Amino acid sequence: MAVAEEIPAGLKAPFDRLRRARQAHALLAILLLLASLASLTVGATDVTLWQVAAKMARGEAPSHLERVVLFDVRLPRLALGIAVGAALAVSGAVMQGLFRNPLADPGLVGISAGAGLGAISAIVLGGLLPATLAGLAGTYLVPLAAVLSSWCVTLLLYRVSTRRGQTSVATMLLAGIALGALSGALSGLLIYRADDQQLRDLTFWSLGSLGGASWTKVAAAIPLISAALALSFCLGRGLNALALGEATAAHIGIPVQRLKACAILAAAGATGAAVAVSGGIGFVGIVVPHLLRLATGPDHRMLLPNAALLGATLLVLADMASRTVISPAELPIGIVTAIVGAPVFLWILLRRRGLVDL
Amino acid sequence: MGCGARAVVLGVFVAATSLVGAAATQQAAPAARTKPDVLAIGGSVTEIVYALGEGDRLIARDSTSTYPPEAAALPDVGYMRALSSEGVLSVGPELIISEDGAGPPEVLDVLQAASVDWITIPDDFTAEGIRKKISAVGAALDVSEKADALSAKVGGELAEVAERAAAHDGAPRRVLFILSLQGGRILASGTNTAANGIIGLAGAVNAIDAFEGYKPLTDEAVNESAPDVILMMDRGGDHGASDDALFAMPALVTTPAARTRAVIRMDGLYLLGFGPRTAQAAAELNRRLYGS
């Protein structure tokens, strides 16, 4: 990477930070690998990765139960956990870079609420679709609706806050709050219309879970999330420049409008897909980039991939907790991330205000 | 790593997960059956299994299965609508008998892939529905003769209740079933619910017939429905509203029920389960509505 030339010689600190960020990169990748292996080994049933691997190495076929638990239950769950964790953390980091506000996240500008509205519409109104269409959409109906409605909300947000090619971040923030409230209200209307069973489905959906993981869901979510992440990773330099202010960024040759459009597109795509397959999982998008900025500095070129790794690791670990704490039953993962994330978030807030010195 | 390299890594990851997924779809022969190996999901199904004398075949239950007390000693696989596929597999069931509405659907798919037999017992909030449930559970457990006997016994009790239910003098009493009083709003039961069914079996009428399912009601609608009696679930201790607080609610203060302070509280699963104890529950409700 051409980082070294951009930093004036004699400034030692940025180099240290960069080295630390690179070390963090490797460390986080190792952590994710370890968490993934652990996640394939820990669970309610007595099946471990080692046991199956040893069997296969001896040339024996794993038992039917081992195959189902490992390949139909734990592996799609792991894949979904990695994808959703990375998507939430990266879209949080992208939104925070875009708004130049470390407290921004897709939840703040109504994108999560918009995705939620789509998913809830699919759950409640899915039955009204002609049978052929509903059958065609099948498992893809909920994710599809969530992504479409998060695009719609984002597009609307963009149109409302852009005048003559200039996007006002303040207007976008306020419009986002309004659109989030509107999405919430429409969701409420649908919830009112929902029957008893749908209500209970919605309650559990809103608490978040990777419990419904399946290869169909993996196939529905991962291409979209991968595309959004790949787009995000290309925005690092632009978001760094944006931190200096839009005018400065434009002066040093950053296409600011295109950068903003890409950032919104990436964050909305990743959030929509993540919300659709996993429901409401809070605090990953806001806490992960924060922790990384504290540890390795604000350079988005490192922050974004590191956020993907740390977000994925945290969600894989949270999912392990959610399915083992009260096994054989399961705790919704949104509860786990909120219980762990909310105190960390509070600590960050207090620390920023100088109220605690830790 | 540049953008290209990352894209390649992502691509390899997607491809690897898809390949493993495809490899995982092969089938194997199910293991031989050993007792106990039945998982009961749904309070009424569990009750029926015990009433058939087959309780020792259960290895686990869901969180709605709270009766009889022996059931509580079994491992709990969680709420029936939020089951965990690995949690269910970990208790090692060969047969799952479940009430309607267990899920999520992805979990059912995985269990099907794991060659676990899954039998769903349809919900039906009528006397005939209970007998059908008993027969279905009996067939699933391969004890149809026992099921026929239980069904005949429960059928007799239900016929007795029906007779009593028809015997009261004057107009049937209007009953308002309140599911919850969260935030001072009344969540009432409309038609096509277990509450509606039991009110009918007890010889009364549901005061709310304008909608299906459970909905929050406005104060005016509650007044308009003019219930003679309020029916609620007994949640034990002081969790439910006290009678004073209940009848002081603006929604209820002018109703006939408030004038006579008529409120009946009964155990939720007993009252709404539509299982083998429903005839007793309906008889008790009838007695408490009309006096004996």
Contacts between the chains, C-beta under 8 A, distances in Angstrom:
chain1	res1	chain2	res2	distance
A	1	B	2	7.5
A	43	B	86	5.0
A	43	B	90	7.4
A	44	B	84	7.0
A	44	B	86	4.8
A	44	B	87	4.6
A	44	B	89	7.3
A	44	B	90	3.5
A	45	B	86	5.6
A	45	B	89	5.3
A	45	B	90	4.1
A	46	B	90	7.5
A	61	B	28	7.9
A	63	B	28	7.2
A	64	B	27	7.5
A	64	B	28	3.6
A	64	B	29	7.5
A	64	B	30	7.3
A	64	B	31	7.8
A	64	B	114	7.0
A	64	B	115	6.7
A	65	B	89	6.7
A	65	B	114	6.7
A	67	B	24	5.9
A	67	B	26	7.4
A	67	B	28	7.2
A	68	B	24	7.6
A	68	B	89	6.9
A	68	B	110	6.8
A	68	B	113	5.8
A	68	B	114	4.2
A	69	B	86	6.0
A	69	B	89	6.1
A	70	B	24	7.6
A	71	B	20	5.9
A	71	B	21	6.9
A	71	B	23	6.8
A	71	B	24	2.9
A	72	B	24	5.5
A	72	B	85	7.7
A	72	B	110	5.1
A	72	B	113	5.4
A	72	B	114	7.4
A	73	B	85	5.0
A	73	B	86	4.8
A	73	B	89	7.3
A	73	B	110	5.8
A	74	B	86	7.1
A	75	B	17	6.9
A	75	B	20	5.9
A	75	B	21	7.3
A	75	B	24	7.3
A	76	B	17	7.7
A	76	B	21	6.9
A	79	B	13	8.0
A	79	B	17	4.7
A	139	B	105	8.0
A	139	B	106	7.6
A	192	B	215	7.6
A	195	B	212	6.9
A	195	B	213	4.6
A	196	B	193	7.2
A	196	B	213	4.8
A	196	B	214	5.5
A	197	B	81	7.5
A	197	B	101	5.3
A	199	B	214	7.9
A	200	B	81	5.2
A	201	B	81	6.4
A	201	B	103	7.6
A	201	B	104	7.6
A	204	B	79	7.7
A	204	B	81	6.4
A	204	B	82	4.6
A	209	B	82	7.2
A	211	B	82	6.9
A	211	B	83	7.8
A	211	B	84	5.3
A	211	B	85	7.4
A	211	B	104	6.9
A	211	B	106	7.9
A	211	B	107	6.9
A	212	B	104	4.6
A	212	B	105	7.7
A	212	B	106	4.0
A	212	B	107	6.8
A	213	B	106	7.0
A	214	B	106	4.4
A	214	B	109	6.3
A	214	B	110	7.0
A	215	B	18	7.7
A	215	B	21	4.1
A	215	B	24	8.0
A	216	B	106	7.9
A	217	B	106	7.0
A	218	B	17	6.2
A	218	B	21	7.1
A	219	B	18	7.1
A	222	B	14	5.6
A	222	B	17	7.3
A	223	B	14	7.0
A	226	B	10	4.6
A	226	B	11	7.7
A	226	B	14	6.4
A	229	B	10	6.9
A	230	B	3	6.7
A	230	B	6	6.6
A	230	B	7	5.1
A	230	B	10	6.5
A	233	B	3	5.6
A	233	B	6	5.5
A	234	B	3	4.9
A	305	B	1	7.2
A	305	B	6	6.9
A	323	B	84	6.0
A	323	B	86	6.6
A	323	B	87	7.1
A	326	B	78	7.5
A	327	B	84	7.8
A	327	B	87	5.7
A	327	B	90	6.8
A	328	B	60	7.1
A	328	B	75	5.9
A	328	B	76	7.4
A	328	B	77	4.7
A	328	B	78	7.0
A	328	B	84	6.8
A	328	B	86	7.9
A	328	B	87	3.4
A	328	B	88	6.9
A	328	B	90	5.0
A	328	B	91	5.7
A	329	B	63	6.9
A	329	B	76	5.9
A	329	B	77	5.7
A	329	B	78	2.8
A	329	B	79	7.4
A	329	B	84	6.6
A	329	B	87	5.8
A	330	B	78	5.7
A	330	B	82	6.8
A	330	B	83	7.8
A	330	B	84	3.7
A	330	B	87	5.8
A	332	B	82	7.4
